[in-house]
Amino acid sequence: MTEKPKLQAEWEAFAAEWIARCEQQRDEAREGLLDDWMLELVGDVAGLRVIDLGCGEGRFCRMLGARGAEVLGVDLQPAFIDYAEAHKGEREKYLLGDMEELNGVPDDAFDLAVSYISLVDVPDMHAAIGQAARVLKPGGRLFACNLSPMATATRTSNWWLRDDMGRKLHYKLDNYTEEGERTVLFGPQHRLTNYHRMFSTTINAFIDAGLVVKRIHEPTPNAEQLKRRPGIDDLFRVPLFIIYQLQKPA
Ligand SMILES: C[S@@+](CC[C@H](N)C(=O)[O-])C[C@H]1O[C@@H](n2cnc3c(N)ncnc32)[C@H](O)[C@@H]1O
């Protein structure tokens, strides 16, 4: 099986479980922390044209649409686009498509692009970033929230080294310079392919696409977020997520 059909098949097998996780707000990091950071960073989106690259079942598009943005969500997985269409608000549109190509999406069309943990899913990150840059208006902003390269490097789904009592000793970081596929297990049944890239590779891909790196954010929880989701205190020990803030030159 070539790469893209294999990736699509993995997400197809996982789609119903992913949608259930979203509906039941089981994703600690997104629900407890990253949504707050992303919404704060994008700021007032009322009236802005926004594209969400790898939008999944549309959860972040719905949040942006509810805040007044005109949103186009793009995803490769038909089950997610069907779900997003069935639950959409009046300012959302959805497109079944590949964020590495964005076929049919015009140049210079969006004020804001977001990629919410989707760059790690694509084999050709340079193409995806190039497309994001292409469809942004001059001066448009891109916020790419991704798994940190510190978190994706190690070839295991058993990331913490634990003592005999099961207490977390250290997070494993290995194979950092070996870029490429990593297999992530979701329970006993599901496996997804992610792509590890070094920090420099990602930053240079943004620069090569003509984007300006404005800020880099490594989200940690505040007291209120920790109270809601105590499990996210791991983020004080390990940088699991990173948000790249970019701008297309005006
Ligand atoms: C980890 S999920 C994140 C979904 C959503 N952004 C969220 O935060 O809930 C990654 C998403 O990227 C999508 N995806 C993977 N490869 C893609 C591609 N080449 N083009 C568009 N979407 C893709 C998957 O179908 C999946 O919905």
The ligand as an ORCA input file, in Angstrom:
! r2SCAN-3c Opt
* xyz 0 1
  C      -4.583     14.529     15.219
  S      -5.933     14.827     14.133
  C      -6.339     16.494     14.557
  C      -7.694     16.906     14.091
  C      -8.141     18.309     14.532
  N      -7.256     19.337     14.002
  C      -8.242     18.390     16.028
  O      -7.424     19.044     16.654
  O      -9.158     17.775     16.595
  C      -5.095     14.968     12.576
  C      -6.033     15.184     11.417
  O      -5.293     15.395     10.233
  C      -5.996     14.787      9.169
  N      -5.058     14.591      8.066
  C      -4.020     13.734      7.996
  N      -3.385     13.877      6.825
  C      -4.036     14.861      6.146
  C      -3.848     15.481      4.887
  N      -2.847     15.111      4.073
  N      -4.689     16.457      4.518
  C      -5.707     16.845      5.324
  N      -5.929     16.297      6.528
  C      -5.097     15.319      6.941
  C      -6.541     13.515      9.762
  O      -7.595     12.979      8.984
  C      -6.971     14.016     11.131
  O      -8.274     14.494     11.090
*
